[in-house]
Amino acid sequence: MSLRINDFIVRFANVNGTGSASANYLFAKTIFRMGIPVTPKNIFPSNIQGLPTWYEVRVSEKGYLGRREGIDLMVSVNPQSMAKDVQNVKDGGYFIYDSTKKLNPEYEREGIHYLGIPMMEMANGAFEDPRKRQLLKNIIYVGALVRLLQMDESVIRMLVEEQFAGKKSLIEANFQALNLGMEYVERNFDYPLDFRLEKRNLLENKILVDGNTACGLGAVFAGATVMAWYPITPSTSVAEAFETYCKKYRKAENGENKFAIVQAEDELAAMGMVIGANWNGARAFTATSGPGVSLMSEFLGLAYFAEVPAVLIDVQRAGPSTGMPTRTQQSDLMAAAFASHGDTKHILLFPASPYECFEMTAASFDLAEQLQTPVILMTDLDLGMNDHVSDAFDWSVDRKYQRGKVLSAEDLEDIGKFGRYLDSDGDGIPSRTYPGTHPTKGAFFTRGTSKDEYAGYTEDGAVYKRNMDRLIKKWDTAKTTVPAAEIKASSSAEAVGILYFGTSTFSSEEARDLLSEEGISVDSIRIKAFPFGKEVVEFVENHKTIFVIEQNRDAQMRKMMLMELDCNPKKLVPVLNYDGMPITADAIKTQITNYLNPKTTSSHELSQTTV
């Protein structure tokens, strides 16, 4: 086997609740500190402890940050999942297991290398405390990987010292466990392996962070002072991050809080509080997942029709109903875009990285106030809860909040009679005021029922239609206001198109390279927002075939394009994945090549996802 440097996948198979997460993160962060692009994925059950959990780490010097199929090295210390773990190792790969007990013959297969390390036996011999034995057994296998993969020992020791700063006994215990793993490899195996690590300097000005933390920090920098929320996986850590950073950055000189965080009785109440705070002039938001969006739909319709700004961060998970709460999908698109009854459309933003979570969260508040409507940030569990290599966040001190058409008391005096829902300049967006702006004029009055341009109640059908037509005009204005799609064109006039968004981005871009290697020319477009801008319309018009890549069963993005763009359905070909795991470049490539070469593929195979 040829030597591979900085290009492999390691998967850890553990038991949930055994302290393995910190050890596995130590492994991934060491690679990051070595200057090598790395993508960790935490795959965990929705119970508290006891069931199998996996932690998958992809190393890619080329900077491919999506998932890839096939495991090069499996560290399996969970008997419950071992039969499956063995089968997931690629031919020629390695299977590390705890050899304190003899390996069950059922777990043996030809074509892979077995490396047995008596982890529990070593931990029992070295440490007296039972809980410490369990925790440090995980560090023993990390120590073994230090030697097997030629990791930088000084980096991992520095990270241990950082993690346990001031706790000398814990530092020493972790160092001892690392040494046990390294020394066992030195005595018993040939090392390093035929794939290994070499230090690089490829991550200048990069950070390793999760999307939920980025969203929480982005809200702080956007000027948000109010968050109302109800706990739900996988969005809860957005609220936790917002609270953490508010306590650091939202304090008055006398120590008083300049923020309000309210845990509501349910998601509907949370959205109601957000609407009330925004109507009163604060910047307020909430975070939830699919089930919460369902409950919030009534108030989202109110905000749309009454034209009150609101920001919602939807960290999508696998549905419907409870679904798989700790698995990822992009399956809330239509629920969010058309939330509420009646003719309702909401602005959606699709971040692909923690950097974009930070930036787009901040932009959401500007858009919501400029357009006086809800804005929903469509992230997902993979982006929200997993760490990703990201550009460092940046914020200019000269950046100004865009608060839209907000009138002062002087403005009200100048214009005479105020029309809250009057379109004075043709963009569909009326002017508004904050409550109490004027001592006598009730210009802040807002209606969720049918009304005329002056917020007066009416059931006149012609007036109602006039208002609904104005809202569509505002929707057209939004097309020129939201972030534009990103296009990468090939030089071929015969190129097929691929369209993707959110966390499908990295695997889609890798798949584009894989297809190019097979002589298939590809133009790509990354959707950053809904509604679709004119660049999306032109891309669709200019391509005979466009593969729409998304992580849901029903091709929801494709359906939204058909509804909004009125294009030929035959030119939009769905490429789907909905098993709860992030889509891989291999799956994308396989589905596209199967479609382009139908003679070798049955119609049944064409309809299946590759998982």
C-alpha positions in Angstrom: 0.0 0.0 0.0 1.3 3.4 -0.9 2.1 5.9 1.8 -0.6 8.5 2.4 0.1 11.7 4.3 -2.7 13.7 5.9 -5.5 11.9 4.0 -7.5 9.3 6.0 -10.5 8.8 8.3 -10.5 7.6 11.9 -13.7 6.5 13.7 -14.0 6.0 17.4 -16.7 3.6 18.5 -17.5 4.2 22.2 -20.3 4.0 24.8 -22.3 7.1 25.4 -21.6 8.6 28.8 -18.1 7.1 29.4 -16.1 10.3 29.0 -14.8 9.4 25.5 -15.9 12.7 23.9 -13.1 14.8 25.5 -10.5 12.2 24.5 -11.7 12.1 20.9 -11.8 15.9 20.8 -8.3 16.0 22.1 -7.3 13.8 19.1 -9.0 16.0 16.6 -7.8 19.3 18.1 -4.2 18.0 18.0 -4.4 17.5 14.3 -5.9 21.0 13.9 -3.0 22.5 16.0 -0.6 20.6 13.7 -2.0 22.9 10.9 -3.8 20.1 9.0 -7.5 20.5 7.9 -9.7 18.2 10.0 -13.4 17.5 10.2 -14.8 15.8 13.3 -18.3 14.5 13.5 -19.9 13.4 16.8 -22.6 10.7 16.1 -24.5 10.2 19.3 -27.8 8.7 20.5 -30.7 10.7 22.0 -30.6 8.9 25.3 -28.3 10.0 28.2 -25.9 7.1 28.3 -25.4 3.5 27.6 -26.0 3.3 23.8 -23.3 3.3 21.1 -21.8 6.6 20.0 -19.2 7.3 17.3 -16.8 10.1 16.6 -15.5 10.3 13.1 -12.5 12.4 12.1 -11.6 13.1 8.5 -8.1 14.4 7.8 -7.7 16.0 4.4 -4.6 18.0 3.4 -6.6 19.1 0.3 -9.1 20.8 2.6 -12.1 18.6 1.8 -14.3 19.2 4.9 -17.3 17.1 4.0 -17.8 13.4 4.9 -16.1 10.7 2.9 -17.2 7.0 2.9 -14.9 4.3 4.2 -13.1 4.1 7.5 -9.3 3.7 7.4 -8.8 3.2 11.1 -11.5 2.1 13.6 -10.9 2.4 17.3 -13.7 0.1 18.7 -14.1 -0.2 22.4 -17.8 -0.9 22.5 -18.9 -4.6 22.2 -22.5 -3.5 21.3 -21.4 -2.1 18.0 -18.3 -4.1 17.3 -19.8 -6.4 14.6 -20.9 -3.4 12.6 -17.7 -1.5 13.3 -15.6 -4.3 11.9 -17.6 -4.3 8.6 -17.2 -0.5 8.2 -13.4 -0.7 7.9 -12.0 -0.5 4.4 -10.0 -3.3 3.0 -6.5 -2.9 4.1 -7.6 -0.7 7.0 -6.9 -1.1 10.7 -9.1 -2.2 13.6 -8.0 -1.2 17.1 -9.8 -2.9 20.0 -9.4 -3.5 23.8 -7.7 -6.9 24.1 -8.2 -7.1 27.8 -10.7 -9.8 26.8 -10.1 -12.1 23.8 -11.8 -10.8 20.6 -14.9 -12.7 19.7 -14.2 -14.8 16.5 -17.4 -13.3 15.0 -15.7 -10.0 14.8 -12.8 -11.3 12.7 -12.7 -10.8 8.9 -10.1 -11.0 6.2 -8.5 -8.0 4.6 -8.0 -5.8 7.6 -5.3 -5.4 10.3 -6.1 -6.1 13.9 -4.3 -4.1 16.6 -5.2 -5.3 20.1 -4.3 -3.1 23.1 -5.2 -4.2 26.7 -6.6 -0.8 27.5 -8.8 -1.7 30.5 -6.1 -3.9 32.0 -3.5 -1.1 31.7 -5.9 1.4 33.2 -6.7 -0.9 36.1 -3.0 -1.4 36.8 -2.1 2.2 36.7 -5.0 4.0 38.4 -6.9 3.3 41.6 -10.1 5.3 41.2 -12.7 3.4 39.2 -14.1 6.4 37.4 -10.6 7.6 36.6 -9.8 4.2 35.1 -12.7 4.5 32.7 -11.8 8.0 31.7 -8.1 7.4 31.2 -8.7 4.2 29.3 -9.8 6.6 26.5 -6.5 8.6 26.8 -4.6 5.3 26.5 -5.9 4.7 23.0 -5.2 8.3 22.0 -1.6 7.7 23.2 -1.5 4.7 20.9 -2.6 6.8 18.0 0.1 9.4 18.7 2.7 6.7 17.8 0.7 4.9 15.1 -0.1 8.1 13.2 3.1 10.1 14.0 1.2 12.8 15.8 3.2 15.7 17.3 3.6 14.7 20.9 4.4 18.2 22.1 1.1 19.5 20.7 -1.0 17.0 22.5 0.8 17.5 25.7 0.3 21.3 25.4 -3.4 20.7 24.9 -3.7 18.6 28.0 -1.9 21.3 30.0 -4.3 23.9 28.6 -7.4 21.8 29.4 -6.4 21.1 33.0 -4.5 24.3 33.7 -3.7 24.5 37.4 -4.7 20.9 38.1 -1.4 19.2 38.3 -2.7 15.8 39.3 -5.0 15.6 36.3 -2.2 16.7 34.0 0.1 14.0 35.3 -2.6 11.3 35.1 -3.3 12.2 31.5 0.4 12.2 30.6 0.7 8.8 32.3 -2.2 7.4 30.2 -0.7 8.9 27.0 2.6 7.3 27.8 1.0 3.9 28.4 -0.6 3.9 24.9 2.6 5.2 23.2 4.9 2.7 25.0 2.6 -0.3 24.2 2.7 0.6 20.5 6.5 0.9 20.6 6.8 -2.6 22.2 4.3 -4.5 20.1 3.6 -2.9 16.6 5.4 -1.6 13.6 4.8 2.1 13.5 3.9 4.6 12.1 1.2 3.2 9.8 1.1 3.5 6.0 -1.1 6.6 6.4 0.1 9.2 8.9 0.3 12.8 9.8 2.9 15.5 8.9 2.8 18.9 10.4 1.7 21.7 8.0 0.8 25.4 8.1 -2.5 25.2 6.2 -4.8 26.8 8.8 -3.5 30.4 9.2 -6.3 32.6 10.6 -8.5 29.5 11.1 -10.5 28.5 14.1 -12.2 25.2 15.2 -15.7 26.0 16.4 -19.3 24.8 16.2 -22.1 26.7 14.4 -24.3 27.1 17.4 -21.6 29.0 19.2 -21.1 31.1 16.1 -24.8 31.9 16.0 -24.9 32.9 19.6 -21.9 35.2 19.2 -23.3 36.6 16.0 -26.5 37.6 17.7 -24.5 39.5 20.4 -22.5 41.4 17.8 -25.8 42.1 15.9 -27.1 44.0 18.8 -29.6 41.5 20.1 -30.6 42.1 23.7 -33.5 39.7 24.1 -33.7 35.9 23.5 -36.8 33.8 24.3 -36.5 30.1 23.8 -37.6 26.6 24.8 -35.0 23.8 25.1 -34.8 21.4 22.1 -32.0 19.4 20.6 -30.0 20.4 18.7 -30.5 24.2 19.2 -30.2 24.6 23.0 -26.5 25.5 22.8 -27.4 28.6 20.7 -29.1 30.0 23.9 -26.2 28.8 26.1 -23.7 30.6 23.8 -25.7 33.7 23.7 -26.0 33.8 27.5 -22.2 33.2 27.8 -21.3 36.1 25.5 -24.0 38.4 26.9 -22.5 38.0 30.4 -19.2 39.0 28.9 -20.2 41.8 26.5 -23.7 42.9 27.6 -22.9 44.3 31.1 -23.4 47.9 32.2 -20.6 49.6 34.0 -22.3 49.0 37.3 -22.5 45.3 36.6 -26.2 45.2 35.7 -27.3 43.0 32.8 -28.2 44.7 29.6 -29.9 41.7 28.2 -32.9 39.4 28.8 -33.0 35.7 28.3 -36.4 34.0 28.9 -37.0 30.3 28.9 -40.6 30.2 27.8 -43.2 27.5 28.6 -43.2 26.4 24.9 -42.0 27.4 21.5 -45.1 29.3 20.6 -44.7 31.5 23.6 -41.1 32.0 22.8 -41.9 33.3 19.4 -44.6 35.5 20.8 -42.1 37.1 23.2 -39.7 37.7 20.3 -42.3 39.4 18.2 -43.3 41.6 21.2 -39.8 42.6 21.9 -39.0 43.5 18.3 -42.3 45.4 18.0 -41.1 47.4 21.0 -37.8 48.3 19.3 -35.4 45.6 20.7 -33.5 43.2 18.6 -34.8 39.8 19.7 -34.6 36.2 18.4 -35.2 32.6 19.3 -33.7 29.3 18.3 -35.4 25.9 17.8 -35.6 22.8 15.6 -38.3 21.4 13.3 -40.9 20.6 16.0 -40.5 24.1 17.4 -41.0 25.6 13.9 -44.3 23.7 13.7 -45.5 25.3 17.0 -44.3 28.7 16.0 -46.1 28.8 12.7 -49.1 30.8 14.0 -46.9 33.6 15.4 -44.7 33.6 12.3 -47.8 34.3 10.3 -48.7 37.1 12.6 -45.2 38.7 12.2 -45.4 38.3 8.4 -48.8 39.9 8.1 -48.4 42.5 10.9 -44.9 43.2 9.5 -42.9 42.9 12.7 -39.2 42.0 12.5 -38.3 38.6 14.0 -35.2 36.3 13.8 -35.4 32.6 14.2 -32.5 30.1 14.1 -33.6 26.7 13.0 -31.1 24.0 13.8 -32.6 21.2 11.7 -32.7 17.6 12.7 -34.2 14.4 11.3 -38.0 14.3 11.4 -41.0 14.1 11.1 -42.4 14.2 14.6 -39.7 13.3 17.1 -37.8 11.6 14.3 -34.1 11.2 15.1 -33.3 14.1 17.4 -29.6 13.6 17.3 -29.2 13.2 13.5 -28.9 15.8 10.9 -31.2 16.7 7.9 -32.2 19.6 5.7 -35.8 18.8 6.0 -37.5 21.9 7.4 -37.2 24.0 4.2 -40.9 24.1 3.2 -42.1 24.2 6.8 -40.0 27.3 7.4 -40.5 29.0 4.1 -44.3 28.8 4.2 -44.9 28.6 7.9 -48.4 29.6 8.9 -51.7 29.4 7.1 -52.7 31.6 4.1 -50.4 33.0 1.5 -47.2 33.4 3.6 -43.5 33.4 2.5 -40.5 33.8 4.8 -36.9 34.7 4.1 -34.5 31.9 4.7 -30.7 32.1 4.9 -28.4 29.0 4.4 -25.0 29.2 6.2 -22.4 26.5 5.3 -19.8 27.2 7.9 -19.4 28.6 11.4 -18.1 31.8 9.9 -21.3 32.2 7.9 -23.4 31.3 11.0 -21.8 34.3 12.6 -22.2 36.6 9.6 -25.6 35.5 8.6 -27.0 35.7 12.1 -25.9 39.3 12.3 -27.3 39.9 8.8 -30.6 38.4 9.8 -31.3 41.2 12.2 -30.6 43.8 9.6 -32.8 42.0 7.0 -35.6 41.5 9.4 -35.7 45.2 10.3 -35.2 46.4 6.8 -37.9 44.2 5.4 -40.1 44.2 8.5 -40.6 40.4 8.4 -39.3 37.2 10.0 -36.0 35.9 8.8 -35.1 32.3 9.5 -31.5 31.0 9.6 -31.5 27.4 8.3 -28.6 25.6 9.9 -28.6 22.0 11.0 -27.3 19.6 13.6 -24.1 18.8 11.7 -23.2 22.5 11.4 -24.7 23.5 14.8 -23.2 20.9 17.1 -20.1 19.6 15.4 -16.8 21.5 15.3 -15.6 22.8 11.9 -12.5 24.5 10.6 -13.6 28.1 9.9 -12.3 31.4 9.0 -11.8 33.6 12.1 -14.8 35.9 12.8 -14.3 39.5 12.0 -16.4 42.6 12.9 -15.6 46.1 11.9 -16.1 48.8 14.5 -17.5 51.0 11.7 -20.3 48.5 10.9 -23.7 50.1 11.4 -26.9 48.3 12.1 -29.5 48.7 9.3 -32.8 49.3 11.1 -34.9 50.2 8.1 -37.7 52.7 7.8 -38.2 53.8 11.4 -39.7 57.2 11.8 -39.0 59.7 14.6 -41.4 62.0 16.3 -40.2 64.8 14.1 -40.8 62.7 11.0 -44.4 62.1 12.1 -44.9 65.8 12.6 -43.7 66.4 9.1 -45.8 63.9 7.2 -49.1 64.6 8.9 -51.3 61.5 8.7 -49.2 58.4 9.1 -50.0 55.2 7.1 -48.4 52.3 8.8 -49.0 50.0 5.8 -48.6 52.7 3.2 -46.0 52.0 0.4 -44.6 55.5 -0.2 -41.7 54.6 -2.5 -42.7 51.5 -4.4 -40.6 48.9 -2.8 -43.4 47.3 -0.9 -41.9 48.2 2.5 -43.9 50.7 4.7 -42.5 52.9 7.4 -42.9 52.0 11.1 -42.2 53.6 14.5 -41.4 52.4 18.0 -44.1 52.6 20.7 -44.1 55.9 22.5 -42.3 57.7 19.7 -44.9 60.5 19.6 -46.9 61.8 22.6 -50.3 61.8 20.8 -50.1 59.9 17.5 -50.7 56.2 17.8 -48.4 55.5 14.9 -47.1 52.3 16.4 -50.4 50.6 16.0 -50.1 47.2 14.4 -52.7 44.7 13.1 -52.6 41.0 12.4 -56.1 41.2 10.9 -57.0 42.6 7.5 -56.4 46.4 7.4 -56.1 49.4 5.2 -52.9 51.4 4.6 -53.6 53.3 7.9 -53.9 50.2 10.0 -57.6 50.6 10.1 -59.6 47.3 10.3 -61.4 46.3 7.1 -63.0 43.4 5.5 -63.1 45.0 2.1 -61.8 42.4 -0.3 -60.2 45.0 -2.6 -58.3 46.6 0.2 -57.2 43.2 1.5 -56.0 42.3 -2.0 -54.1 45.6 -2.3 -52.2 44.8 0.9 -51.4 41.2 -0.2 -50.1 42.6 -3.6 -47.9 45.0 -1.7 -46.4 42.1 0.4 -45.5 40.4 -2.9 -43.8 43.6 -4.0 -41.8 43.5 -0.8 -40.9 39.9 -1.6 -39.5 41.0 -4.9 -37.5 43.7 -3.1 -36.1 41.0 -0.8 -34.7 39.1 -3.9 -32.3 42.0 -4.4 -31.5 42.4 -0.6 -30.7 38.8 0.5 -27.2 37.3 -0.1 -26.7 36.4 -3.7 -26.0 32.8 -4.8 -22.3 31.8 -5.4 -21.6 30.5 -8.9 -18.5 28.6 -10.1 -18.4 28.0 -13.8 -16.4 25.6 -15.9 -15.1 26.4 -19.3 -17.4 23.9 -21.0 -20.6 24.9 -22.8 -21.9 21.3 -22.2 -21.4 21.4 -18.5 -24.1 20.0 -16.2 -25.1 22.1 -13.3 -25.1 21.1 -9.6 -27.0 23.2 -7.0 -26.5 22.9 -3.3 -26.9 24.8 -0.1 -25.9 24.8 3.6 -23.9 21.8 4.9 -24.2 20.0 1.6 -21.7 22.5 0.3 -18.4 20.8 1.2 -19.3 17.4 -0.1 -20.9 18.9 -3.2 -17.7 20.8 -4.0 -15.6 17.7 -3.5 -18.0 15.7 -5.7 -17.6 18.4 -8.4 -13.8 17.7 -8.4 -14.4 13.9 -8.5 -16.8 14.3 -11.5 -14.2 16.5 -13.2 -11.6 13.8 -12.8 -13.9 11.5 -14.8 -14.3 14.0 -17.6 -17.7 15.4 -16.5 -17.7 19.2 -16.7 -19.7 20.8 -13.9 -20.9 24.3 -13.2 -22.0 24.8 -9.6 -24.3 27.2 -7.8 -24.6 27.5 -4.0 -27.9 28.9 -2.8 -27.4 31.3 0.1 -31.0 32.6 0.5 -34.6 32.2 -0.3 -36.2 34.1 -2.2 -34.0 33.3 -5.2 -32.3 36.1 -6.9 -32.0 36.7 -10.7 -28.6 34.8 -10.8 -30.5 31.7 -9.8 -33.1 32.2 -12.5 -30.3 32.7 -15.1 -28.4 29.6 -13.9 -31.5 27.4 -14.3 -32.3 28.9 -17.7 -28.7 28.3 -19.0 -28.4 24.7 -18.1 -30.2 21.7 -19.6 -29.7 19.5 -16.5 -29.2 20.6 -12.9 -28.7 18.2 -10.1 -30.2 19.6 -6.9 -28.3 18.2 -3.9 -30.2 18.2 -0.6 -30.5 16.2 2.6 -34.2 15.3 2.8 -36.5 12.7 1.2 -38.9 14.9 -0.6 -36.5 17.1 -2.6 -37.8 20.2 -0.8 -35.4 22.7 -2.4 -36.3 21.4 -5.8 -40.0 21.8 -5.1 -39.4 25.4 -3.9 -37.6 26.1 -7.2 -40.4 24.7 -9.2 -42.9 26.9 -7.4 -40.9 30.1 -7.4 -39.2 29.9 -10.8 -41.8 28.1 -12.8 -39.1 26.1 -14.7 -39.2 22.8 -16.5 -39.3 20.0 -13.8 -37.3 17.6 -16.0 -34.2 19.7 -15.9 -34.1 19.6 -12.0 -32.8 16.2 -11.0 -32.8 15.4 -7.2 -29.7 14.1 -5.5 -30.8 13.1 -2.0 -29.6 11.7 1.3 -31.8 11.3 4.3 -30.3 8.7 6.6 -29.5 11.2 9.3 -25.8 11.4 8.4 -24.2 14.2 6.5 -24.2 13.5 2.7 -20.9 12.3 1.3 -19.1 13.3 -1.9 -19.1 9.6 -2.9 -22.9 9.5 -2.7 -23.3 12.6 -4.8 -20.9 11.4 -7.4 -22.6 8.0 -7.6 -26.1 9.4 -8.0 -25.0 11.8 -10.7 -23.0 9.3 -12.7 -25.8 6.7 -12.4 -28.2 9.3 -13.9 -25.8 10.2 -16.7 -25.1 6.6 -17.5 -28.5 4.9 -17.3 -27.6 1.8 -19.3 -25.6 0.4 -16.4 -28.1 1.3 -13.7 -31.7 0.0 -13.1 -34.5 2.5 -12.5 -34.8 1.1 -9.0 -31.2 2.0 -8.2 -31.6 5.5 -9.6 -34.3 6.2 -7.1 -32.3 5.1 -4.1 -30.0 7.3 -2.0 -26.4 6.2 -1.4 -25.7 6.0 2.3 
